[in-house]
């Protein structure tokens, strides 16, 4: 991936092609990184995830393909392709791939 800063601007990309699956791993690719916020593409192998944590800002998860369990404040939510959820700032959340899945994570800093 390794584009230099700004080289993705003004180009068309397929959402499913922004990050590739890697067995037993979580792969990420930064699409936008600015003072205002970040946009990151992720590809999770089945069973992989992000352990419970909090973030200082709301985070929008847009599921591109596959299925994921998102747990917010202990409440599990199952999402599939074409669905999204906002994980609120300062509230514990975690993700676990129920099958290989890809998402776009949008975080807007205040």
Secondary structure, DSSP 8 states (H G I E B T S, - for coil): ----TTTTTT----GGGSS---TT-EEEEEEEEETTEEEEEEEE-TT-EEEEE--SS-EEEEEEESEEEEEETTEEEEEETT-EEEE-TTS-EEEEESSSEEEEEEEE--
